[in-house]
Amino acid sequence: MNVKLSTLFLIASVTVSGLAFADADDTKWIAQCVKDNKDAGKPPEVVQKYCECMNEKMGSNETQSVTQWEKAHPNEEKECDAKAGWK
């Protein structure tokens, strides 16, 4: 039982550390999106929600910013517009 518990702990530790890394990267992309949209005339919470939604739709290996990516993905942009209350 001790071996199973330690194995479970190891798996959980690796998973959590992987999520922490992804969160830091996501935070960077979302912050850039918010900055790119600061003059859009929308409330900050709407911009934040939109950027989070777009970031969730992007692949984890994406190299484009949210602002670049949204131009090639109009369906996702429309979904996030609606979810965030952009329009």
Secondary structure, 3 states (H helix, E strand, C coil): CHHHHHHHHHHHHHHHHHHHHHHHHHHHHHHHHHHHCCCCCCCHHHHHHHHHHHHHHCCCCCCCCHHHHHHCCHHHHHHHHHHHCCC
